[in-house]
Protein backbone atom coordinates (compact mmCIF):
# COMPACT_ATOMS: atom_id res chain seq x y z
CA UNK A 1 0.00 0.00 0.00
CA UNK A 2 1.48 3.37 -1.02
CA UNK A 3 0.62 6.68 0.52
CA UNK A 4 0.92 9.94 -1.31
CA UNK A 5 2.38 12.82 0.58
CA UNK A 6 1.36 16.32 -0.33
CA UNK A 7 3.88 19.04 0.21
CA UNK A 8 2.60 21.88 2.36
CA UNK A 9 3.07 25.31 0.75
CA UNK A 10 2.29 27.95 3.38
CA UNK A 11 2.49 30.91 0.99
CA UNK A 12 0.14 29.45 -1.60
CA UNK A 13 -2.92 30.68 0.33
CA UNK A 14 -1.41 34.17 0.65
CA UNK A 15 -0.92 34.41 -3.12
CA UNK A 16 -4.51 33.33 -3.65
CA UNK A 17 -5.69 35.90 -1.09
CA UNK A 18 -3.71 38.62 -2.87
CA UNK A 19 -5.35 37.69 -6.19
CA UNK A 20 -8.78 37.84 -4.57
CA UNK A 21 -8.09 41.32 -3.16
CA UNK A 22 -6.73 42.51 -6.53
CA UNK A 23 -9.94 41.40 -8.25
CA UNK A 24 -12.03 43.09 -5.54
CA UNK A 25 -10.25 46.43 -5.93
CA UNK A 26 -10.31 46.23 -9.74
CA UNK A 27 -14.06 45.66 -9.71
CA UNK A 28 -14.58 48.60 -7.32
CA UNK A 29 -12.06 51.17 -8.63
CA UNK A 30 -11.59 49.97 -12.20
CA UNK A 31 -8.53 48.40 -13.67
CA UNK A 32 -5.21 49.46 -12.25
CA UNK A 33 -2.13 50.15 -14.35
CA UNK A 34 -0.29 46.97 -15.11
CA UNK A 35 3.49 46.94 -15.12
CA UNK A 36 4.71 43.61 -16.39
CA UNK A 37 7.19 42.69 -19.04
CA UNK A 38 5.88 43.69 -22.50
CA UNK A 39 2.61 44.94 -20.96
CA UNK A 40 1.98 48.43 -19.65
CA UNK A 41 -0.73 51.01 -19.17
CA UNK A 42 -0.40 54.72 -18.42
CA UNK A 43 -1.04 56.03 -14.91
CA UNK A 44 -4.00 58.43 -14.73
CA UNK A 45 -5.42 61.09 -12.42
CA UNK A 46 -9.16 61.83 -12.57
CA UNK A 47 -10.57 65.00 -11.01
CA UNK A 48 -13.78 66.96 -11.18
CA UNK A 49 -13.21 70.65 -11.82
CA UNK A 50 -15.50 73.54 -12.88
CA UNK A 51 -18.31 71.25 -14.04
CA UNK A 52 -15.95 69.04 -16.02
CA UNK A 53 -14.22 65.73 -15.47
CA UNK A 54 -10.51 66.05 -16.17
CA UNK A 55 -8.28 63.05 -16.88
CA UNK A 56 -4.49 63.31 -17.01
CA UNK A 57 -2.51 60.34 -18.30
CA UNK A 58 1.26 59.98 -18.31
CA UNK A 59 2.27 58.79 -21.77
CA UNK A 60 5.83 60.03 -22.36
CA UNK A 61 7.74 59.37 -25.54
CA UNK A 62 4.78 59.13 -27.88
CA UNK A 63 3.43 61.23 -30.71
CA UNK A 64 -0.21 62.26 -30.90
CA UNK A 65 -0.67 59.98 -33.92
CA UNK A 66 0.10 56.97 -31.69
CA UNK A 67 -2.65 57.81 -29.13
CA UNK A 68 -6.36 57.07 -29.52
CA UNK A 69 -9.04 58.50 -27.19
CA UNK A 70 -12.71 57.44 -27.34
CA UNK A 71 -15.77 57.94 -25.12
CA UNK A 72 -18.78 55.63 -25.30
CA UNK A 73 -21.41 54.70 -22.70
CA UNK A 74 -19.58 56.54 -19.87
CA UNK A 75 -16.34 54.67 -20.57
CA UNK A 76 -13.21 56.57 -21.55
CA UNK A 77 -10.82 54.42 -23.59
CA UNK A 78 -7.17 55.31 -24.00
CA UNK A 79 -5.12 53.18 -26.35
CA UNK A 80 -1.97 53.41 -28.35
CA UNK A 81 1.46 52.05 -28.94
CA UNK A 82 4.87 53.21 -27.83
CA UNK A 83 7.43 51.98 -30.31
CA UNK A 84 10.91 50.90 -29.28
CA UNK A 85 13.79 52.43 -31.15
CA UNK A 86 15.56 50.08 -33.52
CA UNK A 87 18.56 48.30 -32.05
CA UNK A 88 21.77 48.93 -33.87
CA UNK A 89 24.94 46.91 -33.82
CA UNK A 90 26.92 49.89 -32.46
CA UNK A 91 24.94 50.02 -29.21
CA UNK A 92 25.46 47.83 -26.19
CA UNK A 93 22.44 47.84 -23.92
CA UNK A 94 23.16 47.39 -20.21
CA UNK A 95 19.60 47.90 -19.00
CA UNK A 96 16.21 48.57 -20.59
CA UNK A 97 13.55 49.62 -18.06
CA UNK A 98 11.14 51.64 -20.19
CA UNK A 99 7.99 49.87 -21.36
CA UNK A 100 7.14 49.55 -25.02
CA UNK A 101 4.27 48.11 -27.00
CA UNK A 102 0.53 48.53 -27.13
CA UNK A 103 -1.68 49.61 -24.26
CA UNK A 104 -5.40 49.95 -23.67
CA UNK A 105 -6.93 51.56 -20.62
CA UNK A 106 -10.73 51.67 -20.09
CA UNK A 107 -11.98 53.99 -17.36
CA UNK A 108 -15.59 54.10 -16.18
CA UNK A 109 -16.47 57.75 -15.69
CA UNK A 110 -18.23 58.79 -12.45
CA UNK A 111 -20.93 60.69 -14.36
CA UNK A 112 -22.26 61.11 -17.85
CA UNK A 113 -20.39 63.49 -20.15
CA UNK A 114 -21.06 65.29 -23.41
CA UNK A 115 -19.00 63.07 -25.74
CA UNK A 116 -19.20 65.50 -28.68
CA UNK A 117 -17.53 68.28 -26.60
CA UNK A 118 -14.56 66.27 -25.24
CA UNK A 119 -11.17 67.92 -25.80
CA UNK A 120 -7.78 66.22 -25.56
CA UNK A 121 -4.35 67.86 -25.57
CA UNK A 122 -0.90 66.30 -25.35
CA UNK A 123 2.08 68.21 -24.00
CA UNK A 124 5.35 67.18 -22.31
CA UNK A 125 4.33 63.53 -22.16
CA UNK A 126 0.99 64.19 -20.43
CA UNK A 127 -2.33 63.60 -22.14
CA UNK A 128 -4.97 65.99 -20.73
CA UNK A 129 -8.63 65.19 -21.48
CA UNK A 130 -11.49 67.55 -20.56
CA UNK A 131 -14.88 65.83 -20.45
CA UNK A 132 -17.72 68.35 -19.94
CA UNK A 133 -20.69 67.20 -17.90
CA UNK A 134 -24.14 67.93 -19.35
CA UNK A 135 -26.03 70.89 -17.92
CA UNK A 136 -28.56 68.53 -16.34
CA UNK A 137 -25.78 66.89 -14.28
CA UNK A 138 -24.32 70.17 -13.02
CA UNK A 139 -25.53 71.49 -9.67
CA UNK A 140 -28.12 74.26 -9.89
CA UNK A 141 -28.14 77.22 -7.57
CA UNK A 142 -31.53 77.82 -6.07
CA UNK A 143 -32.31 81.24 -4.67
CA UNK A 144 -34.09 81.30 -1.36
CA UNK A 145 -37.08 83.60 -1.26
CA UNK A 146 -37.64 85.55 1.98
CA UNK A 147 -41.23 86.40 2.91
Residue pairs with C-beta under 8 A, 6 or more apart in sequence:
22 32
25 32
26 32
30 106
30 107
30 108
31 41
31 105
31 106
33 40
33 41
33 42
33 43
33 44
33 105
34 40
34 41
35 99
38 99
38 100
38 101
39 99
39 101
40 82
40 99
40 100
40 101
40 103
41 103
41 104
41 105
42 57
42 58
42 59
42 78
42 103
42 105
42 127
43 57
43 58
44 55
44 56
44 57
44 58
44 78
44 105
44 107
45 55
45 56
46 53
46 54
46 55
46 107
46 110
47 53
47 54
48 54
48 110
51 132
51 133
51 138
52 130
52 131
52 132
52 133
53 109
53 110
53 111
53 113
53 130
53 131
53 133
54 128
54 129
54 130
54 131
55 76
55 107
55 127
55 128
55 129
55 131
56 126
56 127
56 128
56 129
57 78
57 105
57 126
57 127
57 129
58 125
58 126
58 127
59 67
59 78
59 80
59 82
59 122
59 125
59 126
59 127
60 125
61 82
61 98
61 125
62 80
62 82
62 122
62 125
64 122
66 80
66 81
66 82
66 83
67 78
67 79
67 80
67 122
67 127
68 77
68 78
68 79
68 80
69 76
69 77
69 78
69 118
69 120
69 127
69 129
70 76
70 77
71 77
71 109
71 113
71 115
71 118
71 131
72 115
74 108
74 109
74 111
74 112
74 113
75 106
75 107
75 108
75 109
76 106
76 107
76 109
76 129
76 131
77 104
77 105
77 106
77 107
78 103
78 104
78 105
78 106
78 107
78 127
79 102
79 103
79 104
79 105
80 102
80 103
81 101
81 102
81 103
82 99
82 100
82 101
82 103
83 100
84 100
84 101
87 93
109 131
111 133
111 137
112 133
112 134
112 137
113 131
113 132
113 133
113 134
114 131
114 132
114 133
114 134
117 132
118 129
118 130
118 131
118 132
119 129
119 130
120 127
120 128
120 129
120 130
121 127
121 128
122 128
